[in-house]
Amino acid sequence: MKRLSGALTNQVIATTDAKITGFFETVQAGIEISAERSISGEFEQFPVESLDRYFTPLIERLPQLSSVMYAHENGDEYMLLQSGSRWQSRLTKPISWGSREEWREWSAQDDPRPVQQRELSYDARQRPWHQGALQLLAELGDDAPIRERIYWTRPYKFFTTQEPGLTLSLAQRTRTGQVVVLGFDILLADISRFTSNLVEGRDGKVFVLRGKPDSPQGMLVVGVPADERFNDEATMIEFVLSRPAELGGPLASFVSDALETQTTLPGSPVEFMHDQESWWGEITRSKLRTSDDIWIGAVVPEEQLLEALPNSGLIIIVTTAAVLLLAMLRALWLSRRYAAPLQQLTDNGNRMQRLNFEPVKPVKSNIMEIRHLSATLERMRAALQTFSAAREDLRVARSIHKRLVPERLPAPPNLDIHVWHESSEAVGGEFYDAIHLTNDDGPGNRTLLLALFKLPGNGLDAAIHGTQLRAALRAAAHESTDLPALVKRLETFVDEDLAGIGPVGLWLLGIDKAGERVRALGLGMDPLLLRRGQNTDQLAAQAGPLGLGPRIETVQSVNLELSRGDILMIALDGVVDALNDERQRYGIAGLEFALRELGPGTAENLVTRVRNDLERYSSGPLGDRTLLVLQAKADIAG
């Protein structure tokens, strides 16, 4: 009887285990890919539209996900929740906002998403998924594999939806040093929908528990067994995460009569009593390893087992021989049935190991476990293909951007020129150029043209647009050195050849051969700073940026004459908009303070001071950083 009950329960337990493993495996793969994406720091400022675009397809592909959380160590949190056909996103910042939160709701992708403010006593730092992930990161360190750093909460009812589930969370440090915590809420109702429809024979039942068999009173039901009560969806969900005794039936008897008295029960069939009838049951630990073990069990009445045992020794012998023969044939058939798709899966895995992420012929199989494995492998391939393409685009963009800036700057005899340019990880749109030109009044009078540009966007598009704009500037500059004329030529080029690029800011500086005078013209940029003695003046840009549609009216350059020690400084957005840990901008005020504190220092000293200041201003996403400093070395004017 023990062997027969074990034979009947082993197969259904194995099938259920494969279902549960596939149920959680795809979620683990999703949180791993999301952690890799967050390393760049692109979500650190909580861009809700970008977060919506990234996490919405993830929830759509994984129906077991209820919601996704992206949080910082300080408790600031973004949450995306799907409820039927409605979507909701929530932003909370308990330190800076208190109990205030911002909600957005929508149905279709193009629906407006107005922000609603509500009061909610919620702090991510108090949630188990947030605390557990940070503790696991502290214990294992940043170098531990991502899969080992995934934290599994105990089952509970979610704060927002009150549905039963558990949360997988992962703490990850970004390249800027920020610690972010990802949380994936998993609905457990799908497991119960599967187990409540599994019937072993006439009256046998299958169930899933979470906890420790040596402490059965603390075990919770994750997958309910088949029962007429659970034909109603609401009733079934109500009993998820309840204790076995609350369900009643053979499951309650199995836990109370078998688990509490049999210390060696797991993995071995055991007899117990239910309603004065003899039953057999078995419980086995799932192959899925979590912070709290998952157990799969099956129970079957002895009467059902006896129905398969006629009282005839000859029939038993013949039947046993036939079963052995059929088992051998079945094993041979199964081995062939598994071999071909498994070999194809192995070949597909080897292709990815060779960094070949092109689509492959789908694996066809009637075996559910192989289909789940094939689907997981295909999602992994698609994600790796997207990641590989993005990395290749960044590599090309970085190579193009490097060629946009000159390796060395010419140095007029009476002028000290220093430029600091640092490209961001995402390769932004800041760059500069230096061109030696012959003026219209003769080849003996040469001009040095310095140009600083700020283009919208980043990556490959920004690098290509920068190359086109640089070529247009050089072509126009060789025809005329007049700065307003150059601006008109660039405006025409941007409107006709780079239509739709967005706002393009620039500073143009024309420096005579001896470095005695500087002509300046700016569009859509922060002001130029000029320090004379202890006084610092701001020279604002003469007009707005290029590329916004309306033509720029006539603009004139400003002529500047420098005396010994005078300093001219231009900083682009990556320097001016840098943020510190208190979310304060470095700004023009920071540059003016650096000029005041410089004293009799050199242009090189000023660049070094600003760079040292910016080490404390690296809280937000780091963009390109560009700083130009000119200093007169001798009395030039007057």
FENRAKA-V320834 format. One line per field, one symbol per residue. ss: DSSP state (h for helix, s for strand, l for the rest). psi: psi as a letter, one per 40 degrees, with the letter a starting at -180 (. if undefined). A space follows every 10 residues. Layout:
# FENRAKA-V320834
ss->???
psi->???
This chain:
# FENRAKA-V320834
ss->lhhhhhhhhh hhhhhhhhhh hhhhhhhhhh hhhhhhhhll lllllllhhh hhhhhhhhhh hlllssssss ssllllssss sssllsssss sslhhhhlls ssssssllll lllllssssl lllhhhlhhh hhhhhhhhhh llllllhhhl sslllsslll lllsssssss ssslllllss ssssssslhh hhhhhlllss lllsssssss llhhhhhhls sssllllhhh hlhhhhhhhl lllhhhhlhh hhhhhhhhhl llllllllls ssssllssss ssssslllll lllsssssss shhhhhllll llhhhhhhhh hhhhhhhhhh hhhhhhhhhh hhhhhhhhhh hhhlllllll lllllllhhh hhhhhhhhhh hhhhhhhhhh hhhhhhhhhh hhhhllllll llllssssss ssllllllls ssssssssll lllllsssss ssssllllhh hhhhhhhhhh hhhhhhhlll llhhhhhhhh hhhhhhhlll lllsssssss ssllllssss sssllllsss ssllsssssl llsllsllll lllllllsss slllllssss slhhhhllsl llllslhhhh hhhhhhhhll llhhhhhhhh hhhhllllll llllssssss ssllllll
psi->dddddddddd dddddddddd dddddddddd dddddddede eeedefgddd dddddddddd dgeehdihhh iideehihhh hhgbeiihih higdddebei ihiiiicide iigihhhihh ghhdeeiddd dddddddddd ideiidddeh hhiiiihidd efihaihhih hhhideehhi hhhhhhhedd dddddeehhh adeiiiihih ahdegdeeii hdhiihidde dhddddddeh eiiddddaad ddddddddde ehdfdhehii iihhffihii iihihiehha ehihhhiiih iddddddegi ghdddddddd dddddddddd dddddddddd dddddddddd dddefheiii hihhiehddd dddddddddd dddddddddd dddddddddd ddedhidihi hidehhhhhh hhiidegaeh iiihhhihie eieegiihhh hhihiiaaad dddddddddd dddddddedi ehdddddddd dddddddfhe dahhiihhhh hidefdihhi hihfiiihhh hhbehhihhi ieiiiieeci ihihiiihhh hiiheihhhh haddddeiia defhididdd ddddddedbe iidddddddd dddedegfda hhaihhhhhh hheihdi.
